[in-house]
Amino acid sequence: GYVSPIRFWYRSSPRDMIPLSTDTVPSVNDPPHVISNMVTAVLDTRGRLSDLLAVAPQLDTSAAAAAPTDWTPLFTAAALPFAEFHRVDSQWTPRVYADERAAWEGPMPGEPATRLRVEAAAYRGKAVSFQIIGPWTTPTRMQQTPKTTSARVIAVIGTALALLLLAAAIALARYNLRVGRGDRRGAWRLALFMLGVFVLAWAFGARHRADLQVESNDFFIAVALALLNVGILWLLYVALEPYVRRYCPDLLFSWSRLLGGQIRDPRVGRDILIGVATGVFVTIALFLFRLTPMLSGGPAPVPKPINYQFLLGSRYAIAAVLRIVPNAMQNAMFTTLVFVVTRAVTGRLWAAAAVAIAFFGIFVAGEAGDSLLFNVLFSALFSGAFVFTLMYFGLLAQVAAFFVQQLLVNGVLTADMSKMYAATSVWLMLTIAGLAAFGFYASRAGQPLFGHLLPRE
C-alpha cells in the first residue's frame, strides 16, 4: 500500500533535489516561494511518486503548438500499471496554471479492492500536476469536513484535562517549594540533562548556515522552545516527587538509583528491560488493532503519518530519536502525576490505576481506526499496559516503555536492505536491541549469562 510521503524541492532538475529540514516544512498545497520551473516532488517511503507540482513559466512567449502529453512516465514513477487505469472525468483542479487536465481510476497495487484516483494536469504538453488520491484523501483547499460529535467531544475533554493537569502541577510545585519539600537537586539534574538533549537534537537536525546572524537566531529559537519543555519537566518533577515518595515510594527506586549514577544496578537493568518489552507489546497491539477490520472484509486502514526525519539520513534520524527522550519523559510524568494524586485522594491503588487509564486513554482514542469498539478496547489496552508497568515496576520502566513505543511508531523499520532508509532502520533496531541487552546484562547482578549449568559442589 501507499505509505507516508517525504517531500523534496528542486529547481528545473531532480539533481538539485534537497530534503527539507524540520524547521522549514511547507505544505505541498502552498509552496513558500513560487518560482518558475520550480518542482515539488512527493515520494513515499518506497521511493514512488505520489504527488508532483511544477510551476509554469511566468513569461511564455513561445507560439509553438504543444505536443501531446505523455503521462506514462509519471505512472511508471508512481509504480502504477497504466494499462489497468481507465480515463474518467477530472474532478480535482490543479494548484498551478494548466491548459490540459486528465484523470484515471484503477486498483491500488497489492490491494485491488482499494480504488485509486489519479489526477493530472499539463501546460503545453508538459506535466505540471500529478496527484494520487486514495479513499483517505481529503481536500485541503476548501471547507473541511466537520468532525464528528464524538471527535469534538474527545478533543475538548483532552484539552481540558491537559490544562487542568498543568494547573494542578503548578499548584503542587508552588506548595512544595513554599514548604521546602522535594528533590530540587534531582529536578535540576533532570532539567540540565534534558536541555542538553534538546541542544544536541538541534545540532544534529537543524539546517545550519554560514550566516552567523541567521545561525544564532535559529539557535536561540531552538533554546527558547527547549527551555519551555525543560521548564515543564522541572515543574512536573518538583510537583510529583514528594507525593510519590510519600504514597508510592517504590515507583522511584530504580529512578533514584539511575540519577545517583548507579547505571548498572540490577533494579535499573530490570526496569529498562521491562520497559522495552512493554513498548514492543503496545506497538504490536496497535498494528494488530488497525489491521483487524481487514480480516472481516473491511477496507485497508488509512495510512498513518510518520516522522519523515527518519527518511533523510542518520543525522536527521538521530535528532528525531533525541527529541523522543523528553517527550517520553513528559508522558510518563503526566501519567504518574494522575496516578499518585488519585492514590493520595482515594487511598486506593486500583482506583488510582483506573483513573490513570481513563485519563491516558482519552489522548490515544482514535489511533485504532474508525471503529468505536476497537478504539475503546485499544485505549484500555494501550493505557493499561503503561499504567500497570508504572504500578509494578516504577517510573523508569514507564519512561523506557514510552521511548521504545514512540521510536517504533515514528521510526521506519524494514528488512529490505535496498530501501533508502535501510541503514537508519538497522541502527534503530540495534538501539532497541541494545537497550534490551543492557537491561538483561545489568539485571543479572553479576550472575553468569546462562546461570549455573552445572550443579555446584
Sequence and secondary structure as in RCSB ss.txt:
>XXXX:A:sequence
GYVSPIRFWYRSSPRDMIPLSTDTVPSVNDPPHVISNMVTAVLDTRGRLSDLLAVAPQLDTSAAAAAPTDWTPLF
TAAALPFAEFHRVDSQWTPRVYADERAAWEGPMPGEPATRLRVEAAAYRGKAVSFQIIGPWTTPTRMQQTPKTTS
ARVIAVIGTALALLLLAAAIALARYNLRVGRGDRRGAWRLALFMLGVFVLAWAFGARHRADLQVESNDFFIAVAL
ALLNVGILWLLYVALEPYVRRYCPDLLFSWSRLLGGQIRDPRVGRDILIGVATGVFVTIALFLFRLTPMLSGGPA
PVPKPINYQFLLGSRYAIAAVLRIVPNAMQNAMFTTLVFVVTRAVTGRLWAAAAVAIAFFGIFVAGEAGDSLLFN
VLFSALFSGAFVFTLMYFGLLAQVAAFFVQQLLVNGVLTADMSKMYAATSVWLMLTIAGLAAFGFYASRAGQPLF
GHLLPRE
>XXXX:A:secstr
    EEEEEEESSGGG EE  GGG  BTTB SS  TTEEEEEEETTS EEEEEE   SS    S       HHHH
HHTT  GGG EEE   S  SS  SEEEEEEEEETTEEEEEEEEEEEEETTEEEEEEEE TT   SSS      HH
HHHHHHHHHHHHHHHHHHHHHHHHHHHHHT S HHHHHHHHHHHHHHHHHHHHHHS   S HHHHHHHHHHHHHH
HHHHHHHHHHHHHHHHHHHHHH GGGGHHHHHHHTT TT HHHHHHHHHHHHHHHHHHHHHHHHHHHHHHTT   
       GGGGS HHHHHHHHHHHHHHHHHHHHHHHHHHHHHHHHH  HHHHHHHHHHHHHHHHTTTT S HHHH
HHHHHHHHHHHHHHHHHH HHHHHHHHHHHHHHHHS   S TTSTTHHHHHHHHHHHHHHHHHHHHHHTTT  TT
  SS   
